[in-house]
Amino acid sequence: MELYLKNDGREQMYIPPSFREKMTRAFKEEGARWIDTLEERVNGYLAKWNLTPLGPVSNLSYHYVLNVLDENGVPTILKVALSSHDLENEMRALQLYDGNGCCKLLKADVENGVILLEKLAPGTMLAELGDEEQALEQFMNVWKAIRREVPKESLFPMIHQWASQLSRCRKMQEYQTGQFSEEILQLAENFFGEINDTTDGLQLLHGDLHHENILFAEERGWMAIDPKGVIGDPYFDVVSFLMNHLQEKKDPKRVLWKRVEVLSRGLSLERKRLLKAGLAMTALSAFWSMEEGDQSWKQTYQYTWWFHEWLRK
């Protein structure tokens, strides 16, 4: 991937069109303004921290993530966010993990939404492993490695704050036309409350622990990256993995059920409770995608009905 493109006789930082479109669709005018100032911001931190750019990562999500070399020529990761609030939670989580089960935080300017991270090499994503059973095993190892009690005077958001966003779903056209049912919405809201009220203990959650956020490091094995940093019941920290990479499977429903079975057994989780967490979190994820205009919400929404079906057995 090219780092710079020629434009009107000058070099211009490469910002993938898909990333530009995603940020603009999700954050409207704010996202467009952020994209317009991104090159200037990145160049400022390359100079400030004496970094050499190598090009953006291939799987950009909602942050601009750039491969760089530090002043000693060591590969590192520069991450620039639209919202400094998101990176503030990530920074706190990384500090608590302190390199145990998760990559290390090297530098931070949280007020401006910029952090420098350890680069995990070779950085193979769990999604590239290819073997479902091995992926499940390594996920469980990482999930266990990053369990942390809630720190004193925690400033992390709570999972019920995420769940409260579901109420906005009732204003969406998809809800009003019956595409997103009141039954699923009510169950999701109820299950968030039930699991929170009956927890054996709230923990720091990664918040987005799936195949692309677990990478292989040659010296330390499989490690997590990109923690959201949220407080909640640990059951919720399984669902991002459960629903990830199902669409390309020949029988996604069977694969999802197998994951529920294996993770319930391997992590000593009560199956019915995990199904409730699954329904709640997939409903929330579907709503978030729907709100951003991402049509993939329909597939995620289908998973809520599978969880619903299994809960009735």
Phi, psi and omega per residue, in radians:
M1 nan 2.329 3.141
E2 -1.291 2.477 3.094
L3 -1.442 -0.683 -3.125
Y4 -2.226 2.592 3.059
L5 -2.085 2.584 3.086
K6 -1.384 2.308 3.125
N7 -2.562 1.969 -3.132
D8 0.962 0.699 3.055
G9 1.459 -0.005 3.118
R10 -2.158 2.779 3.100
E11 -1.402 2.356 -3.112
Q12 -2.216 2.329 -3.126
M13 -1.044 2.429 -3.102
Y14 -1.372 2.090 3.034
I15 -2.126 1.910 -3.075
P16 -0.938 2.363 3.136
P17 -0.977 -0.631 3.136
S18 -1.127 -0.627 3.108
F19 -1.220 -0.754 3.108
R20 -1.038 -0.773 -3.134
E21 -1.132 -0.759 -3.123
K22 -1.086 -0.796 -3.120
M23 -1.157 -0.638 3.134
T24 -1.252 -0.697 3.125
R25 -1.158 -0.732 -3.061
A26 -1.335 -0.654 -2.991
F27 -2.086 0.151 3.014
K28 0.955 -2.311 -3.054
E29 -1.123 -0.625 3.123
E30 -1.091 -0.737 3.104
G31 -1.120 -0.715 3.132
A32 -1.126 -0.735 3.119
R33 -1.123 -0.689 3.135
W34 -1.112 -0.756 3.107
I35 -1.056 -0.717 -3.107
D36 -1.112 -0.501 -3.113
T37 -1.785 0.031 -3.021
L38 -1.104 -0.768 -3.100
E39 -1.065 -0.762 3.135
E40 -1.088 -0.729 -3.132
R41 -1.143 -0.809 -3.140
V42 -1.060 -0.818 -3.137
N43 -1.056 -0.608 3.115
G44 -1.101 -0.702 -3.125
Y45 -1.405 -0.484 3.011
L46 -1.049 -0.724 3.126
A47 -1.282 -0.777 -3.072
K48 -1.090 -0.719 -3.078
W49 -1.801 0.171 3.073
N50 0.979 0.988 -3.087
L51 -1.945 2.593 3.073
T52 -1.914 2.094 -3.082
P53 -1.324 2.504 3.103
L54 -2.091 -0.197 3.135
G55 2.147 2.710 -3.121
P56 -1.233 2.736 3.049
V57 -1.181 2.831 -3.024
S58 -1.413 -0.319 -3.043
N59 -2.068 0.992 3.129
L60 -1.055 2.410 3.109
S61 -1.939 -1.732 -3.134
Y62 -2.052 0.238 3.001
H63 -2.263 2.675 3.029
Y64 -1.556 2.066 -3.027
V65 -2.093 2.107 -2.981
L66 -2.097 2.251 2.977
N67 -1.254 2.262 -3.137
V68 -2.440 2.872 2.950
L69 -1.883 2.383 3.101
D70 -1.395 -3.045 -3.050
E71 -1.118 -0.306 3.097
N72 -1.766 0.149 3.127
G73 1.408 0.248 -3.133
V74 -1.534 2.263 3.116
P75 -1.089 2.265 3.101
T76 -2.440 -3.137 -3.077
I77 -2.202 2.179 3.042
L78 -1.759 2.210 -3.078
K79 -2.141 2.212 -3.091
V80 -2.131 2.208 -3.072
A81 -1.971 2.665 3.015
L82 -1.231 -0.744 -3.117
S83 -1.852 2.061 3.094
S84 -1.125 -0.429 -3.128
H85 -1.100 -0.729 3.133
D86 -1.089 -0.762 -3.123
L87 -1.245 -0.471 3.097
E88 -1.096 -0.757 3.096
N89 -1.171 -0.699 3.106
E90 -1.097 -0.752 -3.132
M91 -1.066 -0.788 3.140
R92 -1.074 -0.725 3.130
A93 -1.119 -0.780 3.135
L94 -1.083 -0.656 3.108
Q95 -1.124 -0.663 3.123
L96 -1.256 -0.674 3.099
Y97 -1.175 -0.631 3.067
D98 0.897 0.727 3.084
G99 1.416 0.017 3.129
N100 -1.702 1.782 -3.105
G101 1.491 -0.120 -3.078
C102 -2.560 2.697 3.135
C103 -1.101 2.806 -3.079
K104 -1.601 2.541 2.982
L105 -1.525 2.244 -3.096
L106 -1.799 -0.793 3.127
K107 -2.560 2.747 3.136
A108 -2.670 2.434 2.891
D109 -2.227 1.353 -2.981
V110 -1.139 -0.599 -3.124
E111 -0.998 -0.566 3.139
N112 -1.819 0.099 3.046
G113 1.253 0.745 -3.130
V114 -2.383 2.276 3.067
I115 -2.374 2.715 3.076
L116 -2.017 2.257 -3.007
L117 -2.155 2.676 2.957
E118 -1.032 2.431 3.054
K119 -1.711 2.173 3.115
L120 -1.473 2.123 -3.090
A121 -2.036 2.387 0.102
P122 -1.338 -0.132 3.084
G123 1.377 0.420 3.088
T124 -1.062 2.248 3.122
M125 -1.375 2.612 3.115
L126 -1.021 -0.497 3.117
A127 -1.094 -0.413 -3.112
E128 -1.508 -0.064 -3.077
L129 -1.138 -0.654 3.039
G130 1.518 -0.491 -3.108
D131 -1.794 2.034 -3.069
E132 -1.059 -0.724 -3.111
E133 -1.163 -0.730 3.104
Q134 -1.149 -0.681 3.117
A135 -1.085 -0.729 3.094
L136 -1.076 -0.755 -3.133
E137 -1.097 -0.799 -3.120
Q138 -1.225 -0.616 3.052
F139 -1.034 -0.807 -3.125
M140 -1.067 -0.682 3.115
N141 -1.081 -0.778 -3.134
V142 -1.215 -0.751 3.126
W143 -0.968 -0.761 3.130
K144 -1.189 -0.672 -3.058
A145 -1.163 -0.453 -3.063
I146 -1.842 0.287 3.030
R147 -1.202 2.247 3.115
R148 -2.458 2.431 3.044
E149 -1.216 2.793 3.121
V150 -1.184 2.171 3.137
P151 -1.199 2.682 3.086
K152 -1.103 2.522 -3.132
E153 0.930 0.787 -3.116
S154 -1.122 2.386 3.077
L155 -1.879 0.132 -3.141
F156 -1.259 2.611 3.024
P157 -1.179 2.817 3.123
M158 -1.767 2.616 -3.136
I159 -1.065 -0.541 3.135
H160 -1.201 -0.371 3.029
Q161 -1.230 -0.669 3.015
W162 -1.074 -0.826 -3.065
A163 -1.077 -0.565 -3.108
S164 -1.096 -0.368 3.130
Q165 -1.169 -0.368 -3.137
L166 -1.032 -0.467 -3.129
S167 -1.055 -0.468 3.121
R168 -1.174 -0.338 -3.104
C169 -1.031 -0.560 -3.077
R170 -1.176 -0.235 3.099
K171 -1.593 -0.159 -3.057
M172 -1.402 2.570 3.119
Q173 -1.058 -0.655 -3.117
E174 -1.079 -0.612 3.086
Y175 -1.268 -0.777 -3.067
Q176 -1.180 -0.400 3.094
T177 -1.702 0.085 3.047
G178 1.503 0.076 3.125
Q179 -1.244 -0.545 3.074
F180 -2.016 1.954 -2.921
S181 -1.414 2.629 3.045
E182 -1.125 -0.577 -3.141
E183 -1.056 -0.857 3.128
I184 -1.142 -0.732 -3.125
L185 -1.073 -0.775 -3.132
Q186 -1.159 -0.735 3.107
L187 -1.076 -0.762 3.142
A188 -1.051 -0.823 3.127
E189 -1.078 -0.728 3.136
N190 -1.139 -0.739 -3.096
F191 -1.213 -0.647 3.040
F192 -0.995 -0.813 -3.133
G193 -1.153 -0.763 -3.108
E194 -1.098 -0.810 -3.101
I195 -1.163 -0.688 3.099
N196 -1.113 -0.706 -3.075
D197 -1.301 -0.382 -3.071
T198 -1.970 0.280 -3.072
T199 -1.162 2.582 3.023
D200 -1.402 -0.141 3.130
G201 2.756 2.199 3.086
L202 -1.219 2.592 -3.140
Q203 -2.356 2.897 2.924
L204 -1.285 2.185 3.116
L205 -1.823 2.566 2.998
H206 -1.109 -0.834 3.066
G207 1.648 -0.261 -3.138
D208 -2.757 0.866 -3.018
L209 -1.526 1.641 3.137
H210 -2.346 -3.039 -2.989
H211 -0.990 -0.680 -3.102
E212 -1.378 -0.252 3.133
N213 -1.826 0.334 3.002
I214 -2.236 2.017 -3.047
L215 -2.104 2.704 3.134
F216 -1.640 2.211 3.044
A217 -1.920 2.249 -3.045
E218 -0.944 -0.700 -3.044
E219 -1.574 -0.336 -3.019
R220 -2.239 0.053 3.104
G221 1.427 -2.701 -3.079
W222 -1.373 2.306 -3.044
M223 -2.380 2.672 3.087
A224 -1.525 2.684 2.994
I225 -2.346 2.951 2.981
D226 0.963 0.863 3.081
P227 -1.204 2.445 3.070
K228 -1.358 -0.644 -3.114
G229 1.344 1.531 -3.126
V230 -2.554 2.612 -3.121
I231 -1.744 2.300 3.126
G232 -3.098 -3.049 3.092
D233 -1.252 2.414 -3.071
P234 -1.076 -0.349 3.098
Y235 -1.027 -0.605 -3.109
F236 -1.149 -0.379 -3.072
D237 -1.452 0.148 3.109
V238 -1.773 -0.419 -2.871
V239 -1.251 -0.603 3.118
S240 -1.011 -0.679 3.096
F241 -1.236 -0.742 -3.108
L242 -0.939 -0.773 -3.000
M243 -1.633 -0.021 -3.063
N244 -1.471 2.482 3.101
H245 0.955 0.805 3.029
L246 -1.691 -0.586 -2.998
Q247 -1.046 -0.579 -3.092
E248 -1.467 -0.077 3.130
K249 -1.334 2.613 3.129
K250 -1.115 -0.661 -3.134
D251 -2.326 1.374 -3.036
P252 -1.039 -0.593 3.137
K253 -1.134 -0.737 3.120
R254 -1.141 -0.708 3.141
V255 -1.127 -0.729 3.127
L256 -1.091 -0.779 3.130
W257 -1.098 -0.703 3.113
K258 -1.079 -0.712 3.108
R259 -1.100 -0.741 3.109
V260 -1.035 -0.782 -3.123
E261 -1.115 -0.852 -3.075
V262 -1.149 -0.775 -3.086
L263 -1.279 -0.583 3.057
S264 -1.047 -0.810 -3.123
R265 -1.238 -0.838 -3.031
G266 -1.244 -0.479 -3.124
L267 -1.876 0.129 3.137
S268 0.969 0.837 3.124
L269 -1.846 2.460 3.120
E270 -1.278 2.180 -2.950
R271 -1.061 -0.801 -3.093
K272 -1.099 -0.672 3.117
R273 -1.149 -0.665 3.106
L274 -1.158 -0.667 3.087
L275 -1.100 -0.677 3.105
K276 -1.152 -0.748 3.082
A277 -1.095 -0.658 3.119
G278 -1.096 -0.799 3.123
L279 -1.096 -0.776 -3.096
A280 -1.091 -0.843 -3.052
M281 -1.282 -0.621 3.102
T282 -1.222 -0.590 3.054
A283 -1.107 -0.757 3.120
L284 -1.128 -0.747 3.128
S285 -1.114 -0.727 3.103
A286 -1.091 -0.736 3.119
F287 -1.091 -0.797 3.124
W288 -0.991 -0.796 3.136
S289 -1.128 -0.723 3.130
M290 -1.076 -0.739 -3.112
E291 -1.135 -0.517 3.128
E292 -1.507 -0.029 -3.126
G293 1.405 0.304 -3.134
D294 -1.587 2.028 -3.063
Q295 -1.214 -0.145 3.089
S296 -1.154 -0.186 3.131
W297 -1.015 -0.533 -3.083
K298 -1.130 -0.660 3.115
Q299 -1.221 -0.766 3.107
T300 -1.087 -0.674 3.109
Y301 -1.075 -0.604 3.098
Q302 -1.052 -0.612 -3.139
Y303 -1.112 -0.562 3.132
T304 -1.074 -0.622 -3.135
W305 -1.276 -0.563 3.069
W306 -1.163 -0.755 3.069
F307 -1.064 -0.712 3.127
H308 -1.058 -0.785 3.136
E309 -1.059 -0.790 -3.092
W310 -1.219 -0.526 3.110
L311 -1.200 -0.438 -3.090
R312 -1.495 -0.135 -3.107
K313 -1.372 nan nan
